[in-house]
Each structure stands twice: as C-alpha cells, then as structure tokens.
Amino acid sequence: MLNQLLNRVRNYFLPGQAKDNHRENAEQPPQTENASRAPARQKTAKDDLTVIKGIGAATQQRLYGAGFMTYEKLAGASPAEIRGIFGRMPPGAKPEQWIEQARALLKRA
C-alpha cells in the first residue's frame, strides 16, 4: 500500500519515472528459512483513555507519553504517580477517579 502511494506521488511529480511494484518486489532477495522464523514484533496496544471521565485527548497523549497506554497500566498506578506526570494537574483533574474508572473498565473486559 505504501509503495502504491509512493508510486502515485512519483508519477505526479516525475511523470514516467515511477517504479513498477512488480519490479520492486522482484528486486528483493527471497526470504531464507531463518528469516521466516524470526519472531514478529508485537505492537503495544493502546486503550482509548478518553472514555474515562476527565481524560481528554491532550491528557491521553500525556499519559501515553509517560507509558500509560492501557487501562491495566492506569489501574495499577497510584494517584501520586499520575500527578508526577503532570506536575501541575489540569483544572478539575481527579487521578483517583481515573484509576477507579480504569479498574472498572478492566472488570468489564
């Protein structure tokens, strides 16, 4: 999909010079037996923390940046730990309630 997008961009800016996807694939060396057995990288799953009352998009990004990407991680945090991320908490922020809501979301799952 990315190659198709790159080809469209190349065609737009450099007409006639876009590479053919089939040629690009043919130029790649075949995978060896060991390469196919390499462990797949796991993506870190992110929960939507904005479903928790009091967490908006900006607060969610701040929590993600501090490593709180899941309800489980947030549920296991202390209020002091959450406050430490922000230094000065946003007005009306209640980390104790965020933690309790994260725990409740975990019980539902």
NORTADA-V388894 format. One line per field, one symbol per residue. phi: phi as a letter, one per 30 degrees, with the letter a starting at -180 (. if undefined). psi: psi as a letter, one per 40 degrees, with the letter a starting at -180 (. if undefined). A space follows every 10 residues. Layout:
BEGIN
phi = ???
psi = ???
END
This chain:
BEGIN
phi = .ddddddddd dddbeicddd eddddddddd ddddddcddd dcdddcdddd ddejccddde dddedcjccb dedddddced dddddcicdd eidbeddddd ddddddddd
psi = dddddddddd dddgheeiih ddddddehii hidddeehhi hhihhhigee ehhehadddd dddddeegei dddddeiidd ddddddchii hehgdddddd dddddddd.
END
